[in-house]
Amino acid sequence: MPARLAIKVDVDTDRGTREGVPALAQALRAAGCPATFLFSLGPDNTGKAIRRIFRPGFLKKVGRTNVAGNYGWRTLLNGTLLPAPMIGRRNEGVLRAVRDQGFAVGIHCWDHFAWQDYLHRWPVEKTRAEFGRAVAEFERIFGEKPRTAGTAGWQADTNSLRVYDEHGLLYGSDTRGLDPFFPQARGEDFKTLQIPTTLPTLDELLGRSEYPEDKIVAHYISLLEKSPPRFVHVLTIHAELEGMKYLGLFSELLRQARAAGVDFVRLEDYATALLRAPEKIPTCPVHEGTVDGRSGTVAVPGAPAACPS
């Protein structure tokens, strides 16, 4: 049985929205591949990420992934020496065009920098207000309520999971792991299904001697070919990488995956199918963990008796 692959596009910046999103939409349509685009909708404060300079592994990752070259100096000054552009308002035509081309759309965040760096310090009222701003902007642009979200930097906690439930999302994709699950945090169970990102992201592979650039596509194909029958892998790509400098690499990945018999699926269809039998979905605690090639911590599921390890 062929492997199955769902693609999620995280859109972090104003430039990524303006340039990377249309390029990715074109490449995905040419390959006949569905995808879910998750948009940052508020201020582009990318420049403030320099505050992560003391985070273990941050400078090393910045160096090996050529952040300045990939994002551009204009983006890296947003929110510091340059004003933070409002992504949703500046690019609402681009966002609607993606939806109108048949792609699923959802929320990445309001302020990418703030969510990724400060979520765990916020009281629930702040988390509710921050996500509420993104929801309001999403509804203004698309004229409908969001069905999904996958937050900045795979950051999730009790407050964010509670807010997801309050908005009645079909599913969230805020974690790194394998199998879908219902999240639990601090002893509280939540009802919004979590579908983790299963595959490494491109920026976790770039610049590493064990993953030379000309071998990255082959590495992804090998991971897909080794997956259990009918297992659904989730690949998160970024408008700022696969949609720009690495568009050719991503297009080649789509071509080779198709040639290998990989079945592309929509995350929304996958979630809907899973939720027809919620009793078969495990409940797993969410905690902070690490991912090879990424600085800082991300949300990962634990492994109690009811959760596959």
Sequence and secondary structure as in RCSB ss.txt:
>XXXX:A:sequence
MPARLAIKVDVDTDRGTREGVPALAQALRAAGCPATFLFSLGPDNTGKAIRRIFRPGFLKKVGRTNVAGNYGWRT
LLNGTLLPAPMIGRRNEGVLRAVRDQGFAVGIHCWDHFAWQDYLHRWPVEKTRAEFGRAVAEFERIFGEKPRTAG
TAGWQADTNSLRVYDEHGLLYGSDTRGLDPFFPQARGEDFKTLQIPTTLPTLDELLGRSEYPEDKIVAHYISLLE
KSPPRFVHVLTIHAELEGMKYLGLFSELLRQARAAGVDFVRLEDYATALLRAPEKIPTCPVHEGTVDGRSGTVAV
PGAPAACPS
>XXXX:A:secstr
   EEEEEEEE SHHIIIIIHHHHHHHHHHHT   EEEEE SB  GGGGGGGGGSTTHHHHHHHTTHHHHH HHH
HHBTTTB   BHHHHSHHHHHHHHHTT EEEEEESSHHHHHHHGGGS HHHHHHHHHHHHHHHHHHHSS   EE 
 GGG   HHHHHHHHHTT SEE   BSSS BEEEETTEE  SEE  B S  HHHHTT TTS GGGHHHHHHHHHH
TS TT EEEEEEETTTTTTTTHHHHHHHHHHHHHTT EE  HHHHHHHHTTSGGGS EEEEEEE  TT SS EEE
E   TTS  
